[in-house]
């Protein structure tokens, strides 16, 4: 993962996503303050997860469709190639909580799985920032 300047990453498991071995599938949170990102809607950051099980069940657009944000206004889906991944990107403008939520999903190379990114960019950054974050996602 290539991190934006001033951000750091902390690894974790993807809550609710279990691999064939019964263990949580891999995930990380990146932000200027990864431990506070989930509870502080003013803090920019991202969750990045990789799921082989999800890739067997659905594709990127199908996965994003399962994640509605009822109080938010959705922009049309867009597709972008960043790194070696074709991402499907959904953007939501929200009246409460995080003002902008970006969700992206794509298939990782080989049989690795579905990559998922939920991103809240800094308020003064737009689509170029989102694409730069997506371009920095790597699997091994």
The first five atom37 places (N, CA, C, CB, O) and aatype in JSON, in Angstrom:
{
  "aatype": [20, 20, 20, 20, 20, 20, 20, 20, 20, 20, 20, 20, 20, 20, 20, 20, 20, 20, 20, 20, 20, 20, 20, 20, 20, 20, 20, 20, 20, 20, 20, 20, 20, 20, 20, 20, 20, 20, 20, 20, 20, 20, 20, 20, 20, 20, 20, 20, 20, 20, 20, 20, 20, 20, 20, 20, 20, 20, 20, 20, 20, 20, 20, 20, 20, 20, 20, 20, 20, 20, 20, 20, 20, 20, 20, 20, 20, 20, 20, 20, 20, 20, 20, 20, 20, 20, 20, 20, 20, 20, 20, 20, 20, 20, 20, 20, 20, 20, 20, 20, 20, 20, 20, 20, 20, 20, 20, 20, 20, 20, 20, 20, 20, 20, 20, 20, 20, 20, 20, 20, 20, 20, 20, 20, 20, 20, 20, 20, 20, 20, 20, 20, 20, 20, 20, 20, 20, 20, 20, 20],
  "atom_mask": [
    [1, 1, 1, 1, 1],
    [1, 1, 1, 1, 1],
    [1, 1, 1, 1, 1],
    [1, 1, 1, 1, 1],
    [1, 1, 1, 1, 1],
    [1, 1, 1, 1, 1],
    [1, 1, 1, 1, 1],
    [1, 1, 1, 1, 1],
    [1, 1, 1, 1, 1],
    [1, 1, 1, 1, 1],
    [1, 1, 1, 1, 1],
    [1, 1, 1, 1, 1],
    [1, 1, 1, 1, 1],
    [1, 1, 1, 1, 1],
    [1, 1, 1, 1, 1],
    [1, 1, 1, 1, 1],
    [1, 1, 1, 1, 1],
    [1, 1, 1, 1, 1],
    [1, 1, 1, 1, 1],
    [1, 1, 1, 1, 1],
    [1, 1, 1, 1, 1],
    [1, 1, 1, 1, 1],
    [1, 1, 1, 1, 1],
    [1, 1, 1, 1, 1],
    [1, 1, 1, 1, 1],
    [1, 1, 1, 1, 1],
    [1, 1, 1, 1, 1],
    [1, 1, 1, 1, 1],
    [1, 1, 1, 1, 1],
    [1, 1, 1, 1, 1],
    [1, 1, 1, 1, 1],
    [1, 1, 1, 1, 1],
    [1, 1, 1, 1, 1],
    [1, 1, 1, 1, 1],
    [1, 1, 1, 1, 1],
    [1, 1, 1, 1, 1],
    [1, 1, 1, 1, 1],
    [1, 1, 1, 1, 1],
    [1, 1, 1, 1, 1],
    [1, 1, 1, 1, 1],
    [1, 1, 1, 1, 1],
    [1, 1, 1, 1, 1],
    [1, 1, 1, 1, 1],
    [1, 1, 1, 1, 1],
    [1, 1, 1, 1, 1],
    [1, 1, 1, 1, 1],
    [1, 1, 1, 1, 1],
    [1, 1, 1, 1, 1],
    [1, 1, 1, 1, 1],
    [1, 1, 1, 1, 1],
    [1, 1, 1, 1, 1],
    [1, 1, 1, 1, 1],
    [1, 1, 1, 1, 1],
    [1, 1, 1, 1, 1],
    [1, 1, 1, 1, 1],
    [1, 1, 1, 1, 1],
    [1, 1, 1, 1, 1],
    [1, 1, 1, 1, 1],
    [1, 1, 1, 1, 1],
    [1, 1, 1, 1, 1],
    [1, 1, 1, 1, 1],
    [1, 1, 1, 1, 1],
    [1, 1, 1, 1, 1],
    [1, 1, 1, 1, 1],
    [1, 1, 1, 1, 1],
    [1, 1, 1, 1, 1],
    [1, 1, 1, 1, 1],
    [1, 1, 1, 1, 1],
    [1, 1, 1, 1, 1],
    [1, 1, 1, 1, 1],
    [1, 1, 1, 1, 1],
    [1, 1, 1, 1, 1],
    [1, 1, 1, 1, 1],
    [1, 1, 1, 1, 1],
    [1, 1, 1, 1, 1],
    [1, 1, 1, 1, 1],
    [1, 1, 1, 1, 1],
    [1, 1, 1, 1, 1],
    [1, 1, 1, 1, 1],
    [1, 1, 1, 1, 1],
    [1, 1, 1, 1, 1],
    [1, 1, 1, 1, 1],
    [1, 1, 1, 1, 1],
    [1, 1, 1, 1, 1],
    [1, 1, 1, 1, 1],
    [1, 1, 1, 1, 1],
    [1, 1, 1, 1, 1],
    [1, 1, 1, 1, 1],
    [1, 1, 1, 1, 1],
    [1, 1, 1, 1, 1],
    [1, 1, 1, 1, 1],
    [1, 1, 1, 1, 1],
    [1, 1, 1, 1, 1],
    [1, 1, 1, 1, 1],
    [1, 1, 1, 1, 1],
    [1, 1, 1, 1, 1],
    [1, 1, 1, 1, 1],
    [1, 1, 1, 1, 1],
    [1, 1, 1, 1, 1],
    [1, 1, 1, 1, 1],
    [1, 1, 1, 1, 1],
    [1, 1, 1, 1, 1],
    [1, 1, 1, 1, 1],
    [1, 1, 1, 1, 1],
    [1, 1, 1, 1, 1],
    [1, 1, 1, 1, 1],
    [1, 1, 1, 1, 1],
    [1, 1, 1, 1, 1],
    [1, 1, 1, 1, 1],
    [1, 1, 1, 1, 1],
    [1, 1, 1, 1, 1],
    [1, 1, 1, 1, 1],
    [1, 1, 1, 1, 1],
    [1, 1, 1, 1, 1],
    [1, 1, 1, 1, 1],
    [1, 1, 1, 1, 1],
    [1, 1, 1, 1, 1],
    [1, 1, 1, 1, 1],
    [1, 1, 1, 1, 1],
    [1, 1, 1, 1, 1],
    [1, 1, 1, 1, 1],
    [1, 1, 1, 1, 1],
    [1, 1, 1, 1, 1],
    [1, 1, 1, 1, 1],
    [1, 1, 1, 1, 1],
    [1, 1, 1, 1, 1],
    [1, 1, 1, 1, 1],
    [1, 1, 1, 1, 1],
    [1, 1, 1, 1, 1],
    [1, 1, 1, 1, 1],
    [1, 1, 1, 1, 1],
    [1, 1, 1, 1, 1],
    [1, 1, 1, 1, 1],
    [1, 1, 1, 1, 1],
    [1, 1, 1, 1, 1],
    [1, 1, 1, 1, 1],
    [1, 1, 1, 1, 1],
    [1, 1, 1, 1, 1],
    [1, 1, 1, 1, 1],
    [1, 1, 1, 1, 1]
  ],
  "atom_positions": [
    [[0.85, -1.17, 0.0], [0.0, 0.0, 0.0], [0.89, 1.23, 0.0], [-0.96, 0.0, 1.21], [1.8, 1.35, 0.83]],
    [[0.63, 2.12, -0.92], [1.32, 3.41, -0.93], [0.41, 4.38, -0.19], [1.63, 3.9, -2.4], [-0.73, 4.6, -0.58]],
    [[0.92, 4.96, 0.89], [0.11, 5.81, 1.74], [0.22, 7.28, 1.36], [0.51, 5.63, 3.2], [1.29, 7.74, 0.94]],
    [[-0.88, 8.03, 1.49], [-0.79, 9.48, 1.31], [0.15, 10.07, 2.38], [-2.2, 10.13, 1.4], [0.28, 9.5, 3.46]],
    [[0.8, 11.19, 2.09], [1.69, 11.81, 3.07], [0.97, 12.06, 4.4], [2.25, 13.12, 2.52], [-0.16, 12.57, 4.41]],
    [[1.62, 11.72, 5.49], [1.06, 11.94, 6.82], [0.13, 10.84, 7.31], [0.34, 13.22, 6.84], [-0.34, 10.89, 8.45]],
    [[-0.15, 9.85, 6.47], [-1.01, 8.75, 6.87], [-0.16, 7.56, 7.28], [-1.97, 8.35, 5.72], [0.98, 7.42, 6.85]],
    [[-0.72, 6.71, 8.12], [-0.07, 5.43, 8.46], [-1.13, 4.34, 8.44], [0.63, 5.51, 9.87], [-2.33, 4.62, 8.46]],
    [[-0.68, 3.11, 8.39], [-1.6, 1.97, 8.27], [-1.44, 1.03, 9.46], [-1.37, 1.21, 6.95], [-0.35, 0.85, 9.99]],
    [[-2.55, 0.43, 9.84], [-2.56, -0.6, 10.88], [-3.35, -1.78, 10.35], [-3.16, -0.07, 12.22], [-4.5, -1.64, 9.92]],
    [[-2.73, -2.95, 10.39], [-3.38, -4.16, 9.92], [-4.41, -4.66, 10.91], [-2.35, -5.24, 9.67], [-4.32, -4.45, 12.12]],
    [[-5.39, -5.33, 10.35], [-6.48, -5.89, 11.15], [-7.1, -7.01, 10.33], [-7.54, -4.79, 11.54], [-6.67, -7.27, 9.21]],
    [[-8.08, -7.64, 10.87], [-8.87, -8.6, 10.09], [-10.15, -7.92, 9.64], [-9.19, -9.88, 10.93], [-10.59, -6.94, 10.24]],
    [[-10.73, -8.44, 8.57], [-11.97, -7.89, 8.02], [-13.14, -8.5, 8.78], [-12.08, -8.17, 6.49], [-13.52, -9.64, 8.52]],
    [[-13.71, -7.75, 9.69], [-14.8, -8.24, 10.55], [-15.92, -8.84, 9.7], [-15.35, -7.1, 11.43], [-16.43, -8.18, 8.79]],
    [[-16.29, -10.06, 10.0], [-17.38, -10.74, 9.3], [-16.99, -11.44, 8.02], [-18.44, -9.77, 9.0], [-17.81, -12.13, 7.42]],
    [[-15.75, -11.29, 7.57], [-15.28, -11.92, 6.34], [-14.27, -13.01, 6.71], [-14.64, -10.86, 5.36], [-13.15, -12.72, 7.13]],
    [[-14.69, -14.26, 6.55], [-13.84, -15.38, 6.94], [-13.38, -16.17, 5.73], [-14.59, -16.3, 7.91], [-14.14, -16.41, 4.79]],
    [[-12.11, -16.56, 5.76], [-11.56, -17.39, 4.71], [-11.92, -18.85, 4.91], [-10.06, -17.23, 4.64], [-12.58, -19.21, 5.88]],
    [[-11.48, -19.68, 3.99], [-11.75, -21.11, 4.07], [-11.14, -21.75, 5.32], [-11.22, -21.81, 2.83], [-11.61, -22.79, 5.78]],
    [[-10.11, -21.12, 5.86], [-9.46, -21.64, 7.06], [-10.15, -21.19, 8.35], [-8.02, -21.2, 7.09], [-9.71, -21.54, 9.44]],
    [[-11.25, -20.41, 8.22], [-12.0, -19.96, 9.39], [-11.43, -18.69, 10.03], [-12.04, -21.05, 10.41], [-11.99, -18.2, 11.01]],
    [[-10.35, -18.18, 9.49], [-9.74, -16.97, 10.03], [-10.27, -15.74, 9.29], [-8.2, -17.04, 9.94], [-10.7, -15.83, 8.14]],
    [[-10.22, -14.59, 9.98], [-10.63, -13.35, 9.32], [-9.75, -13.09, 8.11], [-10.57, -12.17, 10.31], [-8.54, -13.3, 8.15]],
    [[-10.39, -12.61, 7.04], [-9.61, -12.27, 5.86], [-8.88, -10.95, 6.13], [-10.53, -12.15, 4.59], [-9.28, -10.19, 7.01]],
    [[-7.79, -10.68, 5.38], [-6.94, -9.53, 5.71], [-7.58, -8.18, 5.41], [-5.65, -9.63, 4.95], [-8.37, -8.04, 4.48]],
    [[-7.2, -7.21, 6.23], [-7.67, -5.84, 6.06], [-6.71, -4.91, 6.78], [-9.13, -5.67, 6.58], [-5.93, -5.32, 7.63]],
    [[-6.8, -3.64, 6.43], [-6.06, -2.62, 7.16], [-6.83, -1.32, 7.12], [-4.64, -2.44, 6.58], [-7.67, -1.1, 6.25]],
    [[-6.51, -0.47, 8.08], [-7.08, 0.87, 8.13], [-5.9, 1.82, 7.99], [-7.89, 1.12, 9.47], [-4.87, 1.66, 8.63]],
    [[-6.08, 2.82, 7.13], [-5.04, 3.83, 6.97], [-5.65, 5.2, 7.13], [-4.34, 3.69, 5.6], [-6.75, 5.47, 6.65]],
    [[-4.91, 6.08, 7.79], [-5.4, 7.4, 8.13], [-4.27, 8.14, 8.84], [-6.7, 7.33, 9.02], [-3.28, 7.52, 9.21]],
    [[-4.4, 9.44, 9.02], [-3.44, 10.1, 9.9], [-3.52, 9.52, 11.32], [-3.71, 11.61, 9.92], [-2.53, 9.54, 12.05]],
    [[-4.69, 9.0, 11.7], [-4.89, 8.37, 13.01], [-5.77, 7.13, 12.83], [-5.53, 9.38, 14.04], [-6.98, 7.21, 13.04]],
    [[-5.18, 5.99, 12.43], [-5.99, 4.8, 12.11], [-6.91, 4.33, 13.24], [-5.08, 3.68, 11.73], [-8.01, 3.84, 12.96]],
    [[-6.49, 4.46, 14.47], [-7.33, 3.99, 15.59], [-8.59, 4.83, 15.78], [-6.53, 3.97, 16.87], [-9.58, 4.34, 16.32]],
    [[-8.56, 6.08, 15.36], [-9.71, 6.96, 15.55], [-10.58, 7.1, 14.31], [-9.23, 8.32, 15.96], [-11.69, 7.63, 14.4]],
    [[-10.1, 6.62, 13.15], [-10.83, 6.85, 11.91], [-12.26, 6.33, 11.94], [-10.09, 6.21, 10.78], [-13.17, 7.03, 11.48]],
    [[-12.49, 5.15, 12.45], [-13.84, 4.56, 12.43], [-14.85, 5.35, 13.26], [-13.78, 3.13, 12.95], [-16.04, 5.29, 12.97]],
    [[-14.39, 6.07, 14.27], [-15.33, 6.77, 15.17], [-15.33, 8.28, 15.0], [-14.99, 6.43, 16.59], [-16.17, 8.96, 15.59]],
    [[-14.42, 8.83, 14.19], [-14.34, 10.27, 14.01], [-14.67, 10.63, 12.56], [-12.93, 10.8, 14.39], [-13.81, 10.5, 11.68]],
    [[-15.92, 11.07, 12.28], [-16.32, 11.33, 10.9], [-15.57, 12.49, 10.25], [-17.78, 11.6, 10.86], [-15.65, 12.65, 9.03]],
    [[-14.86, 13.29, 11.01], [-14.12, 14.4, 10.41], [-12.71, 13.98, 9.96], [-14.01, 15.56, 11.41], [-12.01, 14.76, 9.31]],
    [[-12.32, 12.77, 10.29], [-10.97, 12.3, 10.0], [-10.92, 11.58, 8.65], [-10.47, 11.36, 11.12], [-11.7, 10.64, 8.43]],
    [[-10.03, 11.98, 7.74], [-9.91, 11.25, 6.48], [-9.25, 9.89, 6.73], [-9.09, 12.06, 5.45], [-8.52, 9.71, 7.71]],
    [[-9.51, 8.95, 5.86], [-8.9, 7.64, 6.0], [-9.55, 6.63, 5.09], [-8.99, 7.17, 7.44], [-10.42, 6.96, 4.28]],
    [[-9.1, 5.39, 5.24], [-9.63, 4.33, 4.39], [-9.52, 2.98, 5.08], [-8.9, 4.3, 3.05], [-8.63, 2.74, 5.89]],
    [[-10.46, 2.13, 4.74], [-10.42, 0.71, 5.1], [-10.13, -0.02, 3.8], [-11.78, 0.22, 5.77], [-10.73, 0.28, 2.77]],
    [[-9.2, -0.97, 3.84], [-8.86, -1.77, 2.67], [-8.95, -3.23, 3.07], [-7.43, -1.41, 2.11], [-8.29, -3.66, 4.01]],
    [[-9.76, -4.0, 2.35], [-9.91, -5.42, 2.64], [-9.74, -6.27, 1.4], [-11.27, -5.69, 3.27], [-9.95, -5.8, 0.28]],
    [[-9.37, -7.51, 1.61], [-9.2, -8.48, 0.53], [-9.94, -9.75, 0.92], [-7.68, -8.78, 0.26], [-9.7, -10.31, 1.99]],
    [[-10.86, -10.21, 0.05], [-11.67, -11.37, 0.38], [-11.78, -12.35, -0.78], [-13.06, -10.92, 0.81], [-12.38, -12.04, -1.82]],
    [[-11.2, -13.52, -0.59], [-11.35, -14.58, -1.59], [-12.78, -15.12, -1.57], [-10.34, -15.73, -1.31], [-13.34, -15.42, -2.63]],
    [[-13.38, -15.23, -0.38], [-14.74, -15.75, -0.27], [-15.74, -14.85, -1.0], [-15.14, -15.88, 1.21], [-16.63, -15.34, -1.69]],
    [[-15.6, -13.54, -0.85], [-16.51, -12.61, -1.51], [-16.36, -12.69, -3.03], [-16.25, -11.17, -1.03], [-17.35, -12.63, -3.75]],
    [[-15.13, -12.82, -3.51], [-14.9, -12.92, -4.96], [-15.58, -14.15, -5.55], [-13.41, -12.96, -5.26], [-15.99, -14.13, -6.71]],
    [[-15.7, -15.23, -4.77], [-16.39, -16.43, -5.27], [-17.9, -16.21, -5.32], [-16.05, -17.64, -4.39], [-18.6, -16.87, -6.09]],
    [[-18.41, -15.3, -4.49], [-19.85, -15.08, -4.37], [-20.38, -14.01, -5.31], [-20.17, -14.7, -2.96], [-21.5, -14.13, -5.82]],
    [[-19.59, -12.94, -5.55], [-20.08, -11.82, -6.35], [-18.91, -11.07, -6.96], [-20.94, -10.87, -5.48], [-17.75, -11.3, -6.61]],
    [[-19.22, -10.16, -7.87], [-18.21, -9.32, -8.5], [-18.18, -7.95, -7.86], [-18.47, -9.2, -10.0], [-18.94, -7.68, -6.94]],
    [[-17.3, -7.06, -8.35], [-17.16, -5.74, -7.75], [-18.46, -4.92, -7.73], [-16.12, -4.97, -8.49], [-18.81, -4.38, -6.68]],
    [[-19.17, -4.82, -8.85], [-20.4, -4.02, -8.87], [-21.47, -4.64, -7.97], [-20.94, -3.9, -10.31], [-22.19, -3.92, -7.28]],
    [[-21.57, -5.96, -7.96], [-22.53, -6.63, -7.09], [-22.23, -6.4, -5.61], [-22.56, -8.12, -7.37], [-23.14, -6.18, -4.81]],
    [[-20.96, -6.44, -5.26], [-20.57, -6.2, -3.87], [-20.93, -4.77, -3.45], [-19.06, -6.44, -3.67], [-21.48, -4.57, -2.37]],
    [[-20.63, -3.8, -4.3], [-20.96, -2.41, -3.95], [-22.46, -2.2, -3.84], [-20.38, -1.46, -4.99], [-22.91, -1.41, -3.01]],
    [[-23.24, -2.89, -4.66], [-24.7, -2.77, -4.6], [-25.26, -3.29, -3.27], [-25.35, -3.54, -5.75], [-26.34, -2.88, -2.85]],
    [[-24.52, -4.17, -2.62], [-24.94, -4.71, -1.32], [-24.68, -3.73, -0.18], [-24.23, -6.03, -1.04], [-25.06, -4.01, 0.96]],
    [[-24.05, -2.6, -0.46], [-23.62, -1.68, 0.58], [-24.3, -0.32, 0.41], [-22.1, -1.53, 0.56], [-23.6, 0.67, 0.18]],
    [[-25.61, -0.23, 0.53], [-26.28, 1.05, 0.32], [-26.01, 2.03, 1.47], [-27.78, 0.84, 0.16], [-25.75, 1.63, 2.6]],
    [[-26.08, 3.28, 1.15], [-25.99, 4.35, 2.15], [-27.3, 5.13, 2.03], [-24.7, 5.29, 1.93], [-27.39, 6.09, 1.26]],
    [[-28.31, 4.7, 2.77], [-29.69, 5.15, 2.59], [-29.87, 6.66, 2.68], [-30.56, 4.5, 3.6], [-30.68, 7.21, 1.93]],
    [[-29.16, 7.34, 3.55], [-29.35, 8.78, 3.72], [-28.49, 9.61, 2.78], [-29.06, 9.16, 5.15], [-28.53, 10.84, 2.83]],
    [[-27.72, 8.97, 1.94], [-26.77, 9.67, 1.08], [-27.24, 9.7, -0.36], [-25.4, 9.0, 1.17], [-28.09, 8.91, -0.78]],
    [[-26.69, 10.63, -1.12], [-26.99, 10.76, -2.54], [-25.85, 10.12, -3.31], [-27.2, 12.26, -2.97], [-24.69, 10.51, -3.17]],
    [[-26.19, 9.14, -4.14], [-25.18, 8.4, -4.89], [-24.92, 9.06, -6.24], [-25.62, 6.96, -5.09], [-25.85, 9.46, -6.94]],
    [[-23.64, 9.17, -6.6], [-23.26, 9.58, -7.95], [-23.27, 8.31, -8.81], [-21.82, 10.29, -7.97], [-23.23, 7.21, -8.27]],
    [[-23.33, 8.45, -10.13], [-23.27, 7.26, -10.98], [-21.95, 6.5, -10.75], [-23.4, 7.65, -12.47], [-20.91, 7.1, -10.49]],
    [[-22.03, 5.18, -10.85], [-20.81, 4.37, -10.74], [-19.84, 4.77, -11.84], [-21.14, 2.85, -10.83], [-20.25, 5.16, -12.93]],
    [[-18.56, 4.68, -11.53], [-17.55, 4.89, -12.56], [-16.54, 3.76, -12.48], [-16.85, 6.27, -12.4], [-16.42, 3.08, -11.45]],
    [[-15.83, 3.56, -13.56], [-14.78, 2.55, -13.6], [-13.46, 3.25, -13.9], [-15.08, 1.44, -14.67], [-13.41, 4.21, -14.66]],
    [[-12.4, 2.76, -13.27], [-11.08, 3.32, -13.5], [-10.03, 2.22, -13.34], [-10.81, 4.49, -12.52], [-10.15, 1.37, -12.47]],
    [[-9.02, 2.26, -14.19], [-7.87, 1.35, -14.05], [-6.83, 2.08, -13.23], [-7.29, 0.91, -15.45], [-6.34, 3.13, -13.64]],
    [[-6.48, 1.54, -12.1], [-5.43, 2.09, -11.24], [-4.56, 0.93, -10.81], [-6.02, 2.86, -10.0], [-5.05, -0.09, -10.32]],
    [[-3.25, 1.08, -11.0], [-2.37, -0.05, -10.74], [-2.72, -1.13, -11.74], [-2.49, -0.56, -9.27], [-2.85, -0.86, -12.93]],
    [[-2.87, -2.33, -11.27], [-3.24, -3.45, -12.15], [-4.68, -3.88, -11.93], [-2.3, -4.63, -11.92], [-5.05, -5.01, -12.26]],
    [[-5.51, -3.0, -11.37], [-6.88, -3.36, -11.0], [-7.87, -2.45, -11.74], [-7.09, -3.25, -9.46], [-7.68, -1.24, -11.82]],
    [[-8.93, -3.07, -12.27], [-10.05, -2.29, -12.78], [-11.02, -2.11, -11.61], [-10.74, -2.99, -14.02], [-11.63, -3.07, -11.15]],
    [[-11.15, -0.88, -11.15], [-11.99, -0.57, -9.99], [-13.37, -0.11, -10.44], [-11.33, 0.51, -9.12], [-13.5, 0.63, -11.42]],
    [[-14.39, -0.54, -9.73], [-15.73, 0.03, -9.83], [-15.85, 0.94, -8.61], [-16.88, -1.08, -9.87], [-15.64, 0.51, -7.48]],
    [[-16.2, 2.21, -8.85], [-16.17, 3.22, -7.79], [-17.55, 3.82, -7.61], [-15.13, 4.32, -8.12], [-18.18, 4.27, -8.57]],
    [[-18.03, 3.84, -6.36], [-19.29, 4.46, -5.98], [-18.99, 5.61, -5.03], [-20.27, 3.42, -5.32], [-18.22, 5.45, -4.08]],
    [[-19.59, 6.76, -5.28], [-19.36, 7.94, -4.44], [-20.7, 8.4, -3.88], [-18.67, 9.09, -5.24], [-21.7, 8.47, -4.59]],
    [[-20.69, 8.72, -2.59], [-21.9, 9.13, -1.89], [-21.68, 10.46, -1.17], [-22.35, 8.04, -0.88], [-20.7, 10.61, -0.44]],
    [[-22.57, 11.42, -1.39], [-22.59, 12.67, -0.64], [-23.62, 12.49, 0.48], [-22.94, 13.91, -1.56], [-24.77, 12.14, 0.22]],
    [[-23.2, 12.73, 1.71], [-24.05, 12.42, 2.86], [-24.35, 13.67, 3.69], [-23.39, 11.36, 3.73], [-23.48, 14.51, 3.88]],
    [[-25.6, 13.78, 4.2], [-25.98, 14.96, 4.97], [-25.48, 14.93, 6.42], [-27.47, 15.1, 4.97], [-25.37, 15.98, 7.05]],
    [[-25.19, 13.75, 6.95], [-24.7, 13.64, 8.33], [-23.51, 12.69, 8.36], [-25.84, 13.13, 9.28], [-23.29, 11.92, 7.42]],
    [[-22.76, 12.75, 9.42], [-21.6, 11.88, 9.54], [-20.51, 12.31, 8.58], [-21.98, 10.42, 9.27], [-20.16, 13.49, 8.52]],
    [[-19.98, 11.39, 7.84], [-18.94, 11.7, 6.85], [-19.61, 12.35, 5.64], [-18.15, 10.41, 6.43], [-20.54, 11.77, 5.07]],
    [[-19.17, 13.53, 5.24], [-19.84, 14.21, 4.13], [-19.65, 13.52, 2.79], [-19.35, 15.61, 4.04], [-20.51, 13.64, 1.91]],
    [[-18.54, 12.8, 2.61], [-18.27, 12.11, 1.36], [-17.72, 10.73, 1.67], [-17.29, 12.92, 0.48], [-16.76, 10.58, 2.42]],
    [[-18.34, 9.71, 1.09], [-17.87, 8.33, 1.23], [-17.64, 7.79, -0.17], [-18.89, 7.44, 2.05], [-18.51, 7.89, -1.03]],
    [[-16.47, 7.23, -0.38], [-16.15, 6.6, -1.65], [-15.91, 5.12, -1.39], [-14.91, 7.27, -2.33], [-15.12, 4.76, -0.52]],
    [[-16.6, 4.28, -2.14], [-16.39, 2.84, -2.03], [-15.93, 2.33, -3.38], [-17.68, 2.11, -1.56], [-16.48, 2.7, -4.42]],
    [[-14.92, 1.47, -3.36], [-14.39, 0.92, -4.61], [-14.14, -0.56, -4.43], [-13.08, 1.65, -5.02], [-13.76, -1.01, -3.35]],
    [[-14.37, -1.31, -5.49], [-14.11, -2.75, -5.46], [-13.52, -3.16, -6.81], [-15.41, -3.56, -5.15], [-13.87, -2.62, -7.86]],
    [[-12.64, -4.13, -6.75], [-12.02, -4.66, -7.95], [-11.47, -6.04, -7.67], [-10.91, -3.73, -8.47], [-11.33, -6.44, -6.51]],
    [[-11.16, -6.76, -8.72], [-10.61, -8.1, -8.55], [-9.09, -8.02, -8.54], [-11.1, -9.04, -9.67], [-8.47, -7.47, -9.46]],
    [[-8.5, -8.58, -7.5], [-7.04, -8.62, -7.4], [-6.51, -9.62, -8.41], [-6.59, -9.0, -5.96], [-7.2, -10.56, -8.79]],
    [[-5.28, -9.41, -8.84], [-4.66, -10.3, -9.82], [-4.61, -11.74, -9.34], [-3.27, -9.82, -10.14], [-4.59, -12.01, -8.14]],
    [[-4.58, -12.65, -10.29], [-4.56, -14.07, -9.95], [-5.86, -14.48, -9.29], [-3.37, -14.39, -9.03], [-6.92, -13.93, -9.6]],
    [[-5.78, -15.42, -8.4], [-6.97, -15.91, -7.69], [-7.02, -15.35, -6.28], [-6.98, -17.45, -7.64], [-7.57, -15.99, -5.38]],
    [[-6.46, -14.16, -6.07], [-6.33, -13.59, -4.73], [-7.68, -13.24, -4.12], [-5.46, -12.37, -4.77], [-7.94, -13.61, -2.97]],
    [[-8.54, -12.53, -4.84], [-9.85, -12.2, -4.3], [-10.34, -10.82, -4.7], [-9.81, -12.3, -2.82], [-9.79, -10.17, -5.59]],
    [[-11.38, -10.39, -4.02], [-11.98, -9.1, -4.25], [-11.33, -8.08, -3.32], [-13.51, -9.15, -4.03], [-11.27, -8.28, -2.11]],
    [[-10.86, -6.99, -3.9], [-10.33, -5.88, -3.12], [-11.46, -4.9, -2.87], [-9.13, -5.18, -3.85], [-12.25, -4.62, -3.77]],
    [[-11.54, -4.38, -1.66], [-12.56, -3.4, -1.31], [-11.9, -2.25, -0.57], [-13.69, -4.05, -0.45], [-11.1, -2.46, 0.34]],
    [[-12.24, -1.04, -0.97], [-11.73, 0.15, -0.31], [-12.92, 1.05, 0.03], [-10.69, 0.91, -1.21], [-13.72, 1.38, -0.84]],
    [[-13.03, 1.44, 1.3], [-13.95, 2.5, 1.68], [-13.08, 3.67, 2.1], [-14.94, 2.06, 2.85], [-12.24, 3.54, 2.99]],
    [[-13.28, 4.8, 1.45], [-12.38, 5.94, 1.6], [-13.15, 7.2, 1.94], [-11.56, 6.16, 0.33], [-14.19, 7.48, 1.34]],
    [[-12.65, 7.94, 2.89], [-13.15, 9.29, 3.16], [-11.98, 10.23, 2.93], [-13.74, 9.43, 4.64], [-11.1, 10.37, 3.78]],
    [[-11.97, 10.89, 1.76], [-10.85, 11.76, 1.44], [-10.86, 13.03, 2.28], [-10.86, 12.11, -0.04], [-11.89, 13.4, 2.84]],
    [[-9.71, 13.7, 2.36], [-9.7, 15.01, 3.02], [-10.68, 15.94, 2.3], [-8.27, 15.63, 3.02], [-10.91, 15.78, 1.11]],
    [[-11.26, 16.9, 3.01], [-12.3, 17.75, 2.41], [-11.86, 18.53, 1.18], [-12.8, 18.72, 3.44], [-12.69, 18.83, 0.32]],
    [[-10.6, 18.84, 1.06], [-10.14, 19.66, -0.06], [-9.58, 18.83, -1.2], [-9.09, 20.62, 0.41], [-8.94, 19.37, -2.1]],
    [[-9.82, 17.52, -1.2], [-9.28, 16.63, -2.23], [-10.42, 15.97, -2.98], [-8.34, 15.57, -1.6], [-11.47, 15.7, -2.4]],
    [[-10.21, 15.7, -4.25], [-11.26, 15.13, -5.09], [-10.89, 13.79, -5.68], [-11.61, 16.07, -6.18], [-10.21, 12.98, -5.06]],
    [[-11.37, 13.58, -6.93], [-11.2, 12.31, -7.61], [-9.76, 11.91, -7.83], [-11.9, 12.35, -8.9], [-9.44, 10.72, -7.81]],
    [[-8.87, 12.89, -8.05], [-7.46, 12.55, -8.23], [-6.89, 11.9, -6.98], [-6.66, 13.8, -8.58], [-6.07, 10.98, -7.08]],
    [[-7.31, 12.37, -5.82], [-6.84, 11.77, -4.56], [-7.33, 10.33, -4.45], [-7.33, 12.6, -3.35], [-6.57, 9.43, -4.09]],
    [[-8.6, 10.12, -4.77], [-9.18, 8.77, -4.72], [-8.41, 7.84, -5.66], [-10.69, 8.8, -5.11], [-8.03, 6.74, -5.26]],
    [[-8.19, 8.28, -6.89], [-7.47, 7.44, -7.85], [-6.04, 7.16, -7.4], [-7.46, 8.1, -9.22], [-5.53, 6.07, -7.62]],
    [[-5.39, 8.13, -6.77], [-4.03, 7.92, -6.27], [-4.02, 6.87, -5.15], [-3.43, 9.24, -5.75], [-3.11, 6.04, -5.1]],
    [[-5.0, 6.9, -4.27], [-5.09, 5.88, -3.22], [-5.31, 4.51, -3.85], [-6.24, 6.22, -2.22], [-4.63, 3.54, -3.49]],
    [[-6.25, 4.42, -4.78], [-6.53, 3.14, -5.44], [-5.29, 2.62, -6.19], [-7.71, 3.29, -6.41], [-5.03, 1.42, -6.18]],
    [[-4.54, 3.51, -6.82], [-3.34, 3.11, -7.54], [-2.28, 2.55, -6.6], [-2.76, 4.29, -8.32], [-1.42, 1.77, -7.02]],
    [[-2.34, 2.94, -5.32], [-1.36, 2.47, -4.35], [-1.69, 1.15, -3.69], [-1.21, 3.48, -3.31], [-0.88, 0.63, -2.92]],
    [[-2.86, 0.59, -3.98], [-3.26, -0.7, -3.39], [-2.5, -1.83, -4.11], [-4.81, -0.91, -3.49], [-2.54, -1.93, -5.33]],
    [[-1.83, -2.64, -3.34], [-1.06, -3.77, -3.88], [-1.4, -5.05, -3.11], [0.48, -3.47, -3.8], [-1.69, -5.01, -1.92]],
    [[-1.36, -6.16, -3.8], [-1.51, -7.46, -3.14], [-0.25, -8.27, -3.42], [-2.8, -8.22, -3.63], [0.46, -8.05, -4.4]],
    [[0.0, -9.2, -2.53], [1.13, -10.12, -2.77], [0.8, -11.48, -2.27], [2.4, -9.61, -2.1], [1.62, -12.4, -2.37]]
  ]
}
